[in-house]
Structure formats: C-alpha cells, structure tokens
Amino acid sequence: MLDGTPIEQNALQRRPYPGRPEWRGRSNLSDTQLGELLQSALARPQQLMLHVVGDAETDRLLDAMERLAPAPTWAAKRVRLEHG
C-alpha cells in the first residue's frame, strides 16, 4: 500500500483535501523505499501489484518507474495497480 484512502484523507492527492488547505495526504514510503521496492520488483519474475489511490501518489510511482527502467520492461512485468 503506497498511500492510504480518501476516507481517512491519507491518499496522496495533487490538491488539498476540502477543509484542510495544508493537507494533501501522505505516502507510506519514502522515495528511497519506493526505489528499493521497484528495484526488487525488477529483479524478480513475479508480477508487481501495488495499492495506489491518490493521483499524486500515482504520478510519483510512474515517475519512479520511468527513472528505473523503460516502459517495455515494465510492460513485461505486467504491473498491476489497484485503484490507481
């Protein structure tokens, strides 16, 4: 689970949550942890499945994936995003 859900307002969003102008949610992983998770996925034959809810967290994930490997590499992994 890369981020939370909008119910508890922890899904990482591009825009602040209504009534909380300084809060956009949060990621459960640091940039370093996310990179390590993706590097590990590249080294394994299994399909990668991630729970991603917020639009900003989805952006963050896709940017990290692009930095680590070209799109055909990820396509071959059949990455699965739940809710993303």
C-alpha positions as CSV (number, residue, x, y, z in Angstrom):
1,M,0.0,0.0,0.0
2,L,1.7,3.1,-1.2
3,D,-0.8,5.5,0.3
4,G,-4.0,5.5,2.2
5,T,-7.6,6.1,1.2
6,P,-9.6,9.3,0.8
7,I,-11.9,8.1,3.6
8,E,-9.2,8.9,6.2
9,Q,-7.7,11.6,3.9
10,N,-4.4,9.8,3.6
11,A,-4.5,9.2,-0.2
12,L,-1.7,11.4,-1.6
13,Q,-3.6,14.0,-3.8
14,R,-2.4,16.8,-6.1
15,R,-4.8,19.2,-4.4
16,P,-5.5,19.7,-0.7
17,Y,-8.4,17.9,1.0
18,P,-11.6,20.0,1.5
19,G,-11.4,21.8,4.8
20,R,-7.7,21.1,5.2
21,P,-5.9,23.6,3.0
22,E,-2.4,22.4,4.1
23,W,-3.1,18.6,3.8
24,R,-2.8,16.5,0.6
25,G,-2.4,13.1,2.2
26,R,0.8,11.2,2.5
27,S,2.8,8.4,1.0
28,N,3.6,5.3,3.2
29,L,7.1,5.0,1.6
30,S,10.0,7.4,1.3
31,D,11.5,8.0,-2.2
32,T,14.3,5.7,-1.2
33,Q,11.9,2.9,0.0
34,L,9.9,3.2,-3.2
35,G,13.0,3.0,-5.3
36,E,14.1,-0.1,-3.4
37,L,10.7,-1.7,-3.8
38,L,10.8,-1.1,-7.6
39,Q,14.4,-2.3,-8.0
40,S,13.4,-5.5,-6.1
41,A,10.4,-6.0,-8.4
42,L,12.7,-5.7,-11.5
43,A,14.9,-8.4,-10.2
44,R,12.1,-10.9,-9.6
45,P,10.0,-12.9,-12.1
46,Q,6.7,-12.2,-10.3
47,Q,4.1,-9.7,-11.3
48,L,4.2,-6.5,-9.2
49,M,0.9,-5.5,-7.6
50,L,0.6,-2.2,-5.7
51,H,-2.3,-0.5,-3.9
52,V,-2.2,3.2,-5.1
53,V,-5.2,5.5,-4.5
54,G,-4.2,9.2,-4.8
55,D,-3.5,10.9,-8.1
56,A,-0.2,12.4,-6.7
57,E,0.9,9.0,-5.5
58,T,0.1,7.5,-8.9
59,D,2.2,10.3,-10.5
60,R,5.0,9.6,-8.0
61,L,5.0,5.9,-8.7
62,L,5.0,6.3,-12.5
63,D,7.8,8.9,-12.4
64,A,9.9,6.5,-10.2
65,M,9.2,3.6,-12.6
66,E,10.3,5.7,-15.6
67,R,13.6,6.6,-13.9
68,L,14.4,2.9,-13.3
69,A,13.5,1.2,-16.5
70,P,12.0,1.8,-19.9
71,A,8.3,1.2,-20.5
72,P,8.7,-2.1,-22.3
73,T,10.5,-3.5,-19.3
74,W,7.6,-2.6,-17.0
75,A,5.0,-3.8,-19.6
76,A,6.7,-7.2,-19.5
77,K,6.3,-7.3,-15.7
78,R,2.5,-6.7,-16.1
79,V,2.5,-4.2,-13.2
80,R,-0.9,-4.1,-11.6
81,L,-2.2,-1.0,-9.8
82,E,-5.2,-1.4,-7.6
83,H,-7.3,1.7,-7.5
84,G,-4.6,3.8,-9.3
